[in-house]
Amino acid sequence: MNKKLTTIALLSGSSIAAIHIINRVHTSLCTVKNLLNNSENYYYDWRFGKIRYQKKGSGNPLLFIHDLTIGSSNYEFHRLINNLTEKHEVYSIDLLGYGLSDKPSITYTNNLYEQLVSDFIKNVICKKTSVVTTGESVPFVIMACHNNPEIFSKIICINPQSLYLQNQIPSKQTGLLKFFIETPIIGTFTYHILSTKANIEKAFREEYFYHPEEIRDKYIYNYLEAAHLGGYNSKYAFASYASKYMNMNILHELKKIDNSILMIGGAEKEDIRTTIENYKYYNAAIEDVYIPETKHLPQLEAPDAILDQINMFL
């Protein structure tokens, strides 16, 4: 019996050590290109960590806020920014837990990001600001606008998250999922499986782009790098995201805000028209437009069409 226990312990220890090595090698391979780090990066010392941002141009302030999916960062908007700098002072940030920003081992929530956006506008931009945001970041921008209307101008939302999905809150089951992903070694290994190059490519082909032939290798590699910067801490934002800790009911805030809002949908994204109509039901002042032959990331797939809508609306 003692020999069997010793053998089991040795095999278990060897397996864990092997997985640990695989985790480290995987992280190194995904970040070796150093694509996101450049001389245009600035950092805001926020109370929960350093926030990486970029600033270009002059004019009325415009802030870009990326989605919350695996690999998201301000790279999402890189095809738009340089074309807006003549008329706007353009800011684009990596949210806490994403890209080159710090990735502390905390629970990431809608309220956390609402505070981050409000503090960033107040302390870095220091002017009333228009915002362009995507997907699951839309709800906390609406909340921030409701709670601090004096610092927000116009809001542009690209493929906003479904209000139905936004209302799904954490449960015991999702809490266990979060606990599992956050565990050392095995949780990290699971996150690495979910954030492989193959899975990021799959997301681009099936969800982000309507024309797969338009997907460029550099998009995949930038998302891959953003998903693994920070080593083991890169998994914490995803753990909160997958476990629905970033969700919150925003119907009250949506009804009350009176800012000008434009919602842009990728015409081929599943259920996007229904999603935007639901937002308009609670706030009739919302305008909407749909970009043909695009899905979730029209800012990468059809940037000229998005730029036209931004320029007309602002």
C-alpha angles and dihedrals in degrees: 000000000000090000091052092049091048091050092049091048092049093048092047092048092048091049093050091047090050092050090048090054091047090052092052094046092047092052092049093050093049095051102035094099092062091209100158099049114091143141093265094069121113128181131220114204100224121180093255097042147308116309117208116217141162127221128196140159133010136261133060110005118255122184124199118205119188131218125270100239126117110292096012117150138140087285084085088079101038093114091057107041103073091050093059102047097094092067103021142051094229124206126181123182140193106227119232107282094025139090114335096342120105117280107206121185096253138116110272115216141174089252091053092056093042088057092045094053093045093048092046092053093045098044106029108025095030093191138085104280140202116219135210114195140167140223117314094013091067095083097055091046089054090048092049090049091051093049096042107026093158093070099046128079119172126351128212117192121194114204096336120212117265113266088223092057091043089059093058107105132194118284136185089270095052089044089058090048090053091048091050096049091048094053115110120260100350094049090045090049090052091050090050090053091052093047101046122134089253093056093046089050089050091053090051093049098044106029114012105044133041092197108048091191088067092062110109125209091235091062090057094046094048091051090045092052093046090052093057106035110116094040115234092001091066089083099060099079090047091050090057092042095051091045093053096244089132092059126099138161107256101172093114093051092044092054094048105046115095101188120125107267129189120190117200118197130194098237093221097047111115115258094350094131091053090047094052092043088056090054090049090051089064095038114028093187092072115112122209139199133172127218111219120237096010136109131190102335108042088153087071100031100041107013095160091059091049091048090053091053093046093049093047094047097045 
